[in-house]
Amino acid sequence: MALSNKDFGALEDLIDQKIEEKAETTLATKEDISHLPTKEEFYDQSDKLMRELKETREEVTTLSGLQGQVHDHEERIERVEKKLNIAVSV
C-alpha cells in the first residue's frame, strides 16, 4: 500500500508536533538562565579564584621551606640545652 500526499502531510504534522513538544521540555528559556552570571561576571569570579589559589600555593611553598628551618633550629636548641645542662620544661 502506497502512501498518499495526504498521509505524508499528516506524518509531517505529527513529526513537527513531536519536535516542538521535545524542544519545549529540553531547551532552556531566558527565564531558566536568568539567574546565571554573565560571561564577564563569570570570568571576574574565575580570575579572583585563580589569584587566591596562586597566593595560597605560594604561601604553602614559603611555609614548607620555613618548616625545615624550624626543625633545624629545634635540633640545635636541644643540643645547646643538653650541652649546657639546661632543664627543659614542657
Phi and psi restraints in degrees (value plus and minus 20) as a CYANA .aco file:
   2 ALA   PHI    -108.1   -68.1
   2 ALA   PSI     128.9   168.9
   3 LEU   PHI    -105.9   -65.9
   3 LEU   PSI     121.2   161.2
   4 SER   PHI    -111.7   -71.7
   4 SER   PSI     151.0   191.0
   5 ASN   PHI     -80.6   -40.6
   5 ASN   PSI     -54.6   -14.6
   6 LYS   PHI     -84.3   -44.3
   6 LYS   PSI     -60.2   -20.2
   7 ASP   PHI     -84.8   -44.8
   7 ASP   PSI     -63.4   -23.4
   8 PHE   PHI     -81.6   -41.6
   8 PHE   PSI     -61.0   -21.0
   9 GLY   PHI     -82.1   -42.1
   9 GLY   PSI     -62.7   -22.7
  10 ALA   PHI     -85.3   -45.3
  10 ALA   PSI     -59.9   -19.9
  11 LEU   PHI     -83.9   -43.9
  11 LEU   PSI     -63.0   -23.0
  12 GLU   PHI     -80.5   -40.5
  12 GLU   PSI     -64.8   -24.8
  13 ASP   PHI     -81.8   -41.8
  13 ASP   PSI     -62.8   -22.8
  14 LEU   PHI     -84.3   -44.3
  14 LEU   PSI     -63.0   -23.0
  15 ILE   PHI     -85.0   -45.0
  15 ILE   PSI     -64.3   -24.3
  16 ASP   PHI     -79.7   -39.7
  16 ASP   PSI     -62.7   -22.7
  17 GLN   PHI     -83.2   -43.2
  17 GLN   PSI     -63.4   -23.4
  18 LYS   PHI     -86.2   -46.2
  18 LYS   PSI     -59.2   -19.2
  19 ILE   PHI     -84.2   -44.2
  19 ILE   PSI     -63.3   -23.3
  20 GLU   PHI     -83.4   -43.4
  20 GLU   PSI     -62.1   -22.1
  21 GLU   PHI     -82.2   -42.2
  21 GLU   PSI     -63.5   -23.5
  22 LYS   PHI     -85.2   -45.2
  22 LYS   PSI     -61.5   -21.5
  23 ALA   PHI     -84.2   -44.2
  23 ALA   PSI     -57.8   -17.8
  24 GLU   PHI     -83.6   -43.6
  24 GLU   PSI     -51.7   -11.7
  25 THR   PHI    -113.1   -73.1
  25 THR   PSI     -36.0     4.0
  26 THR   PHI    -132.5   -92.5
  26 THR   PSI     -46.9    -6.9
  27 LEU   PHI    -102.7   -62.7
  27 LEU   PSI     121.3   161.3
  28 ALA   PHI    -101.7   -61.7
  28 ALA   PSI     120.0   160.0
  29 THR   PHI    -118.3   -78.3
  29 THR   PSI     150.7   190.7
  30 LYS   PHI     -81.1   -41.1
  30 LYS   PSI     -56.1   -16.1
  31 GLU   PHI     -85.1   -45.1
  31 GLU   PSI     -58.3   -18.3
  32 ASP   PHI     -82.3   -42.3
  32 ASP   PSI     -57.1   -17.1
  33 ILE   PHI    -122.5   -82.5
  33 ILE   PSI     -13.9    26.1
  34 SER   PHI     -84.0   -44.0
  34 SER   PSI     -45.8    -5.8
  35 HIS   PHI    -104.8   -64.8
  35 HIS   PSI     -27.6    12.4
  36 LEU   PHI     -98.9   -58.9
  36 LEU   PSI     130.6   170.6
  37 PRO   PHI     -92.1   -52.1
  37 PRO   PSI     138.0   178.0
  38 THR   PHI     -93.3   -53.3
  38 THR   PSI     149.6   189.6
  39 LYS   PHI     -79.8   -39.8
  39 LYS   PSI     -62.5   -22.5
  40 GLU   PHI     -84.7   -44.7
  40 GLU   PSI     -63.7   -23.7
  41 GLU   PHI     -81.9   -41.9
  41 GLU   PSI     -61.4   -21.4
  42 PHE   PHI     -82.8   -42.8
  42 PHE   PSI     -66.9   -26.9
  43 TYR   PHI     -86.7   -46.7
  43 TYR   PSI     -58.2   -18.2
  44 ASP   PHI     -80.6   -40.6
  44 ASP   PSI     -66.6   -26.6
  45 GLN   PHI     -84.4   -44.4
  45 GLN   PSI     -60.6   -20.6
  46 SER   PHI     -83.0   -43.0
  46 SER   PSI     -61.4   -21.4
  47 ASP   PHI     -81.0   -41.0
  47 ASP   PSI     -63.7   -23.7
  48 LYS   PHI     -81.8   -41.8
  48 LYS   PSI     -64.0   -24.0
  49 LEU   PHI     -84.7   -44.7
  49 LEU   PSI     -62.1   -22.1
  50 MET   PHI     -85.2   -45.2
  50 MET   PSI     -59.9   -19.9
  51 ARG   PHI     -82.1   -42.1
  51 ARG   PSI     -64.2   -24.2
  52 GLU   PHI     -84.5   -44.5
  52 GLU   PSI     -60.3   -20.3
  53 LEU   PHI     -83.3   -43.3
  53 LEU   PSI     -63.2   -23.2
  54 LYS   PHI     -82.0   -42.0
  54 LYS   PSI     -65.4   -25.4
  55 GLU   PHI     -82.5   -42.5
  55 GLU   PSI     -60.4   -20.4
  56 THR   PHI     -84.1   -44.1
  56 THR   PSI     -63.8   -23.8
  57 ARG   PHI     -82.8   -42.8
  57 ARG   PSI     -60.5   -20.5
  58 GLU   PHI     -84.4   -44.4
  58 GLU   PSI     -59.4   -19.4
  59 GLU   PHI     -85.2   -45.2
  59 GLU   PSI     -62.0   -22.0
  60 VAL   PHI     -82.8   -42.8
  60 VAL   PSI     -62.1   -22.1
  61 THR   PHI     -82.3   -42.3
  61 THR   PSI     -64.4   -24.4
  62 THR   PHI     -82.6   -42.6
  62 THR   PSI     -66.8   -26.8
  63 LEU   PHI     -87.0   -47.0
  63 LEU   PSI     -54.3   -14.3
  64 SER   PHI     -87.5   -47.5
  64 SER   PSI     -52.4   -12.4
  65 GLY   PHI     -89.0   -49.0
  65 GLY   PSI     -58.6   -18.6
  66 LEU   PHI     -89.4   -49.4
  66 LEU   PSI     -50.3   -10.3
  67 GLN   PHI     -80.0   -40.0
  67 GLN   PSI     -61.4   -21.4
  68 GLY   PHI     -83.7   -43.7
  68 GLY   PSI     -59.7   -19.7
  69 GLN   PHI     -85.3   -45.3
  69 GLN   PSI     -61.9   -21.9
  70 VAL   PHI     -82.5   -42.5
  70 VAL   PSI     -62.4   -22.4
  71 HIS   PHI     -82.3   -42.3
  71 HIS   PSI     -62.6   -22.6
  72 ASP   PHI     -81.7   -41.7
  72 ASP   PSI     -63.4   -23.4
  73 HIS   PHI     -83.1   -43.1
  73 HIS   PSI     -60.7   -20.7
  74 GLU   PHI     -80.9   -40.9
  74 GLU   PSI     -64.8   -24.8
  75 GLU   PHI     -82.8   -42.8
  75 GLU   PSI     -62.5   -22.5
  76 ARG   PHI     -84.3   -44.3
  76 ARG   PSI     -62.5   -22.5
  77 ILE   PHI     -82.9   -42.9
  77 ILE   PSI     -63.0   -23.0
  78 GLU   PHI     -81.4   -41.4
  78 GLU   PSI     -61.9   -21.9
  79 ARG   PHI     -84.3   -44.3
  79 ARG   PSI     -61.2   -21.2
  80 VAL   PHI     -84.9   -44.9
  80 VAL   PSI     -64.9   -24.9
  81 GLU   PHI     -80.7   -40.7
  81 GLU   PSI     -61.3   -21.3
  82 LYS   PHI     -87.0   -47.0
  82 LYS   PSI     -63.4   -23.4
  83 LYS   PHI     -84.5   -44.5
  83 LYS   PSI     -58.6   -18.6
  84 LEU   PHI    -111.9   -71.9
  84 LEU   PSI     -16.3    23.7
  85 ASN   PHI      34.4    74.4
  85 ASN   PSI      27.8    67.8
  86 ILE   PHI    -113.7   -73.7
  86 ILE   PSI     108.3   148.3
  87 ALA   PHI     -95.4   -55.4
  87 ALA   PSI     111.7   151.7
  88 VAL   PHI    -118.7   -78.7
  88 VAL   PSI     105.1   145.1
  89 SER   PHI    -124.8   -84.8
  89 SER   PSI     101.1   141.1
